[in-house]
Amino acid sequence: MESQRDGDVSTRPTKVYSDDQLAIEIPETAHQISSDSWFQVGFVLTTGINSAYVLGYSGAVMVPLGWVGGVVGLLLATAISLYANALIAKLHEFGGKRHIRYRDLAGFIYGPKAYSLTWVLQYINLFMINVGYVILAGQALKATYVLFRDDNAMKLPYFIAMAGFACGLFAICIPHLSALRFWLGLSTFFSLVYIVIAFSLSLRDGIKAPPRDYGIPGSDINKVFTTIGASASLVFAFNTGMLPEIQATVRQPVVGNMMKALYFQFTVGVVPLYAVAFMGYWAYGNDASAYLLNSVNGPVWVKTFANLSAFLQTVIALHIFASPMYEYLDTKYGIKGSALAVKNLSFRVMMRGGYLTITTLLAAALPFIGDFMSLTGAISTFPLTFILANHMYLVAKRNKLTSMQKAWHWLNVIFFGFMSVAAAVAAMRLIAVDSKNYSIFADI
């Protein structure tokens, strides 16, 4: 194995120290690192932002914010997210060490308590994203079923269970993030299918439809809370919550290659997201669905193709955001060698299957996709992607920053700290309202 100076991890645990000299033991990883091109990593990032979640932004972002707030908000969220992710990417080799996990970087800069807190925040973030993916996959399957048999015999929780089972099978078959090479190509194809179909059918419906209502719905107090919640959904759209883990897979030079991947994600990669979000809102106004393919009209076979593509792409995308959990479990229990070895295969069946069973159960019990986007953005995306990124960069580069640069980073920390608290309150209110309107394991 190459030395750490060559961009790989040591074969022995590394000791990192905080200012008070308390050691944190950072284990080597059981997964591959330094093996992927920047282009492959760019597709990993693009797969995340153009997952089936894009089919919900017309309803979850544009409806609560309107044309001005929605368009300006998405553009600002793009720029701010690129900036924050670039800060994290530039710290990947800070201190002469390669930090292949988000918590490793936080622990190196702050110490043991921040290491643990970052770990908790990250896994809450990724778990909530995965719950949303299972809900989306279930919605796609149900939408396909309704096209042929709208008899209400099969409820959404049944389809969520099927989706969770499919995600479990995929997780067992794909050992680590770098093994997604072929599947990333399929994911891109599936994304293009449902994005092009949703865009085209929305355009056709919009041309034929009477004037739409683009006013922000609800009472004044409801508008305040839904606007704040939609702001959290804005940053959720570009969230990874696992940038160091993704950057760990890229070849040297890791910072330069990761910046290329980020530029690809936030230029070419955001175009489909914008197209679907804006077109869906233009075509249906305030009636835009939280799952856009439920709003469009068109041939049954075309909508079936789009829904099944959304389902299959979601299975692949979920694996990306679940991979840090898989990496932790594989590393902790020393799972190495052939992915087909009986020990390794049985381990993945038990551990990954168990993780996705819990994820699927929560998804079926509380299938409020818009609320999950808002809550995830509030309690973990804001802290991880914006507050922590700016403050870590401030601490790491404090001797190289001017007074104006320091003030800018502190302004970001304070502003996003406020937004995180406000968005969390708004998201919890949305969940409380929906919980009153729908029973547990609701068919929505």
Buried (B, 14 or more C-beta within 10 A) or exposed (E): EEEBEEBBBBEEEBEBBBEEEEBBEBBBBBBBBBBBBBEBBBBBBBBBBBBBBBBBBBBBBBBBBBEEBBBEBBEEBBEBBBBBBBBBBBBBBBEEBBBBBBBBBBBBBBBBEBBBBBBEBBBBBBBBBBBBBBBBBBBBBBBBBBBEEEEEEBBBBBBBBBBBBBBBBBBBBBBBBBBBEEBBEBBBEBBBBBBBBBBBBBBBBBEEBEEBEBEBBBEEEBBEBBBBBBBBBBBBBBBBBBBBBBBBBBBBEBBEBBBBBBBBBBEEBBEBBBBBBBBBBBBBBBBBBBBBBBBBEBEEEBBBBBBBBBBBBBBBBBBBBBBBBBBBBBBEEEBBEEBEEEEBBEBBBEBBBEBBBEBBBBBBBBBBBBBBBBBBBBBBBBBBBBBBBBBBBBEBBEEEBEEEBEEBBEEBBEBBBEBBEBBBBBBBBBBEBBBEEBEEBBBB
